[in-house]
């Protein structure tokens, strides 16, 4: 399986593709999955985007905070599961674009780390 980064309408997606096999004259694709990456690089820093839609139940990061890679920035509840959104790199929080109680969609910009 190979991974590719694809930019569509300004959003960065990580795509995993498995090889294509011929089955009795037809072509069958085993697996193709596209999802937004947790971090998309921009000139200003790292954009942390929502990997899943849901409700923001906790925001731990504030503008100006120094964060370490893997540190929890916020928590999104989706289908009764809590999903921790973590910093993809060390840096300083430049902006927090959501608040507790906000509903987010997959790919929405959550936090920018500079």
C-alpha positions in Angstrom: 0.0 0.0 0.0 1.3 3.5 -0.9 0.4 6.8 0.8 0.0 10.0 -1.1 -0.8 13.6 -0.1 -3.4 15.2 -2.4 -4.6 18.8 -2.2 -8.2 19.3 -3.3 -9.9 22.8 -3.1 -7.2 23.9 -0.6 -7.7 20.9 1.7 -4.9 18.4 2.1 -5.9 14.7 2.1 -3.8 11.6 2.8 -4.8 8.8 0.4 -3.8 5.2 0.8 -3.9 3.0 -2.3 -3.4 -0.7 -2.7 -2.5 -2.4 -5.9 -5.1 -3.0 -8.5 -5.6 -6.7 -9.5 -7.3 -8.1 -12.5 -10.1 -10.6 -11.8 -11.4 -12.5 -14.8 -11.2 -9.6 -17.2 -12.4 -7.0 -14.8 -10.4 -4.6 -12.6 -11.1 -4.7 -8.9 -9.7 -2.0 -6.5 -9.0 -3.6 -3.1 -8.9 -0.5 -1.0 -9.1 3.2 -1.5 -9.4 5.5 1.4 -9.2 9.3 1.5 -9.1 11.3 4.8 -7.9 14.7 5.7 -4.5 14.7 7.4 -4.3 15.9 10.9 -1.8 18.5 9.9 -1.4 20.3 6.6 1.7 22.4 6.2 1.3 26.1 5.3 3.8 28.9 5.2 2.5 30.2 8.6 2.8 27.0 10.5 0.9 23.7 10.9 -2.9 23.6 10.5 -4.5 21.1 12.7 -7.8 19.9 11.0 -10.6 17.8 12.3 -10.1 14.1 11.4 -13.7 13.4 12.2 -16.9 15.4 12.6 -18.4 15.8 16.0 -18.8 18.1 19.0 -15.9 19.8 20.7 -16.2 18.9 24.4 -12.9 20.2 25.6 -10.3 22.8 24.4 -7.0 22.6 26.2 -4.9 24.9 24.0 -4.9 28.6 24.2 -3.3 31.2 21.9 0.3 31.7 23.0 0.7 28.3 24.6 3.9 26.4 23.9 3.0 22.8 22.9 5.0 19.6 22.4 4.4 17.0 19.7 1.7 14.6 20.9 0.2 17.0 23.5 -3.6 17.1 23.6 -5.0 20.3 22.0 -8.7 19.5 22.2 -11.2 16.7 22.4 -14.0 15.9 19.9 -16.8 13.6 20.8 -18.1 11.6 17.8 -20.5 8.6 18.1 -20.1 8.7 21.9 -16.4 8.3 21.6 -13.9 10.9 22.8 -11.2 11.6 20.3 -8.1 13.5 21.5 -6.7 15.9 18.9 -2.9 16.2 19.5 -0.2 18.6 18.3 1.6 17.2 15.2 4.7 19.2 16.1 6.4 21.3 18.8 5.5 25.0 18.6 3.4 27.9 19.7 -0.3 28.0 19.3 -1.0 30.9 16.9 -4.8 30.5 16.7 -7.6 28.4 18.1 -10.6 28.4 15.7 -13.1 26.4 17.8 -14.7 26.6 21.2 -16.2 24.1 23.7 -19.6 23.1 22.3 -18.8 23.8 18.7 -19.8 21.3 16.0 -17.1 20.5 13.5 -17.0 18.7 10.2 -14.1 16.5 8.9 -11.4 18.8 7.5 -12.4 21.9 9.5 -9.5 24.0 10.8 -9.2 23.6 14.5 -5.8 25.0 15.6 -2.7 26.6 13.9 0.7 26.0 15.5 3.6 28.2 14.4 
